Amino acid sequence: MDTAYRAYSYHKYSTRWRSMTHYVEEEKDIVDIFDLIGYQKAACVIKMFHHAFGQKTFMRGIQKYLLKYQYSVANEMDLFGCLQKALEQENAEEKSEKSWIPLVPEIMLSWTHSKQVPIIKVIRNYENNTITLVQHQRPPFAENLWIPLNFASSSDHDFQNTAAAYFMPPVEKQTVNASDLGIHLEPSDWLIVNKQQTGFYHVLYDDENLRRIAHALQENHLDIHEFNRADIFYCLQPLIDHNEVENINVIFELLSYLSHEEELLVWNFVQATVELFERHLDNTASHEHYKQFVRHLVRPIYLKYFPSILEARLAISEKTGSEHTSRQNLLKMACHVDLSECLDYARQLAFDYIFQQIEFVSSKEDYYVVTGDVLCYGLKYLTDEEFHNVVDVLLATNRDTMFFDDIIIALRCTQNPVHIRLYLDMIIGPNATEFITNPNDSALNVKRLSRANGRSRSILRQYIANNFRTLMEYPYFTEIFNIMAEYVPTTHSHQFRTFHELISREMKLLATKVEYNSPLIEPNSQDVGKQIKMTETFLDKFEPDIYDWLTKHQRPVYAASLAPQRNSSPNRFGPILRLAGNLYRKLFKTTN
């Protein structure tokens, strides 16, 4: 599945689309074909037909092709012809009727000459037991392919047979009877398309079918193959990202079974949704309810892989391939929703690193990801004394070192409003010269703060409003003002325009004294508030329903534990960490 998702990601983020069969002549073009399309996508398409045709038949076709053309030049049509002959031979031996066999060259050509990944929307009619299949592509492409489909249902959930039960023709929409698809499907059943995610396409379902899948997962998630459990969340992610989900309650019903999910693969594809919802819901009535809901889901899998701080340290520092990355993702998700065990672990590592300089990663390639995440979560909730201890370490550290950068970047994650204001003093305020060597880093740190810490945005607006005359003496002022503007809520648009007028007048008075790094953003620019527009749309569309769902499904134990769990961690570690800080400061005083 790793190969498939790398290929999917190429199509999601790249704009250099091409088909697998691609004419090249120039040397540069020849070099360019050795890419994700040539390797990952091609491998996925081969795998798809390997399953669709059946392993034995597919290999027989490959053998025919290699024997026939081993001493001659061949093209893709020669390969397709050999595969067709193998299928015809199998058809004759087993006396089966596969009407699509004469179309094999056409079927495979549709894939080798396609530039995109198909999306299949499955819409069921529960009254007459028909299924409407809708095929569409990412714009600007309008190509339709022959899609090999297989099915599993409540009545027939054999996920091992991955041969094609039906080929959807290259049309935009087709309605078929369930009986025509070779599957036992009762109107009351759930339906899964693309067993084990063997086909190289995405599948979306109508809300009722998703709800039935969610209930099946809650009853016994092992009835559905782990690859399909992961793929459900993966295919829904683009809809969630763009606020295109029709019924948000269905997503929460799908999430609800996860307290029983032990496969890291599935959690990998849940992570993006969990973290996105947390960011969107920050500072809303739903936020604490949501975090408590996710903590209930993630705690069992977290404790399985991180049963103690010692075990957690070994798990995150020892490199074990894809599982290593999955554990990192699990750690991030658990800390993101303030799971106490995760915050305790992150705090322990962070303070070991800051006060004793004990490294906790074993490879350079993991350094930036793991160190940044762990320090961020480790410094998320600090007492006043702990915060000042960390600042004291910064003051005693060479500002040109990576160690200094690690700490000052991680401090952006603090959730304490007082500490956020002190942090702003450090990066753009009166104390900035003690912490920032390059003035350009001030704007960079403000950007990092605004992006990573939703709590900081209103504080930054107020900070600039209270200190703008001092801040305007610096060339980077317009940069930090423009960054702030990108996070202005729609409800503050009028106040922003009024403040913008004041800033514009003041800048004219300083025109001969200060040369600013960039022009001031226009008050009506589309960039004003652009970074939170998706959040505002999400909240307008979904937040009331999310709040109702969470409060309705909140277990009694949830309500009893809604007192902020985040405050327990500093209290437990406070004496130890204060001692570490004092020892570290004494060491610096002695050496100086």
Order of alpha helices (4+ residues) and beta strands (2+ residues): alpha-alpha-alpha-alpha-alpha-alpha-beta-beta-beta-beta-beta-beta-beta-beta-alpha-alpha-alpha-alpha-alpha-alpha-alpha-alpha-alpha-alpha-alpha-alpha-alpha-alpha-alpha-alpha-alpha-alpha-alpha-alpha
